[in-house]
Amino acid sequence: MGKVNKKFSAMLVLCLALVVGLTACGGNKSADNTDNGSGDAGEKVTVNFGFWGTAQDLEIYQKAADTISEQYPELELKIKQYPSSEQFWNTLPGEIAAGVAPDFIKMSNEGAYEYINKGLFSPIDELVQAAGVDMSRFPDASKKIWNVDGKQYGVPNSDMPAMFFINEQMWKDAGLGEYPMTWDEVIEAAKVLNKGNVKGIIVNLDAFHITNYVKSFGGGWGNGETINSPENVKALEMIIDMYDEGLAVTPKSLGFGWDGEVFSNEQGAMSTGGYWYKGYLKDANPDLKMVAIPVPKGTTNGSTMSSDAYMVLKDAKNKEAALKAAYYMTNDDTQTAFMELGFNPAVSSLSEQYFEKNPEFKALQPALEYSTDYGYPTDTKRFTDELVKELEGLILGGSGKTAQQILDDIQGQFK
């Protein structure tokens, strides 16, 4: 995996179908679909926020709920924590049917397109002015991730580019100089680092990692339209060559669940990854010194942006109130609190502080300008499963397919 909890469960698609069906059945809305939830004049509007996360997250959100009246005296914010994303998606259909679903949630962009495309969330463009939301607080790159077909769906909360990690001690012991900027330089370094039980590079056969390779060659999945593009083929050919030359290792072949375990056990000198490496290595191998740099260039600067945002559900009782509450979650105090947990705020004025607090990620700051969304097809899980199956079939199973054949076969399923 790219992250330990990165993947959605197979139940999500079924749950989404139920959600859309229940939403279409109506509910407690007025004719303009914005609801009568404001109550009598002078009565507070209750907005419900749902999220899945840690106890630390809950503490931050509860403080926001306790202080929201300072900016929006007409609002009352109630927080509901779900044990996991799976629990949320499994519970949501019944909550919608009972009229107790959250009005807005926080969601990662890695699986968001599928649910946006299938109508679970409400676009916020027509609500922004009435709600007094200042979208200029957020960088264009952050807003673009949450813009689908010209409509804005999310209020950005945090974002961080994908990274390339190097074991600093291994690099120094090998007598290597400046850190690599291109994949050609990575491959040459991997040949030097590749010794004993250490492989030069970890290439996790997972959609997150493969997507970063294809973006560095100017490619991408195009939401299913460009799966077998020449740029994507070129990126996969390079990965296959690294395996053929014995420079690369996948976690599965070593009995590990994800790339961070290989890196922390010092059985691989380099790997693509993300900001979550910092927290993981702090516990898994606190003595390991890592270097984090942007994803190396194939033919261009390109990488994914891991982002989350606040999304107003289509079935929200009062969408304008929900948007106000969502926007309040991006206030400086709340964002600074999340910064302490390792998240880079999607607020231009605060992002610089993040890199001052996390100097090991300073080299990633320029990548905020060019990193982009994942671009997975609508049927996200089926696509990522198929991509992994085909790559493992070649690398671990010896299928004999070429990169072109693999991507042509997948493209044929997502026309």
TADA-V273317 format. One record per run of one state. SS is the DSSP state (H for helix, E for strand, - for the rest). FROM is the first residue (numbers start at 1). LEN is the number of residues. Records with the same first field share a line. If there is no record, write none. Layout:
# TADA-V273317
SS = FROM-LEN + FROM-LEN
This chain:
# TADA-V273317
- = 1-11 + 25-20 + 53-2 + 71-4 + 83-2 + 99-5 + 109-3 + 118-3 + 122-3 + 132-3 + 138-2 + 146-1 + 149-2 + 153-1 + 162-1 + 174-8 + 194-1 + 196-2 + 200-1 + 203-4 + 216-6 + 225-5 + 245-3 + 250-1 + 255-4 + 265-3 + 269-1 + 274-2 + 285-5 + 295-2 + 298-6 + 314-5 + 329-3 + 340-5 + 346-2 + 358-1 + 369-3 + 373-7 + 396-7 + 414-2
H = 12-13 + 55-16 + 85-14 + 112-6 + 125-7 + 135-3 + 140-6 + 168-6 + 183-11 + 207-9 + 222-3 + 230-15 + 251-4 + 259-6 + 276-9 + 319-10 + 332-8 + 348-10 + 359-10 + 380-16 + 403-11
E = 45-8 + 75-8 + 104-5 + 121-1 + 147-2 + 151-2 + 154-8 + 163-5 + 182-1 + 195-1 + 198-2 + 201-2 + 248-2 + 268-1 + 270-4 + 290-5 + 297-1 + 304-10 + 345-1 + 372-1
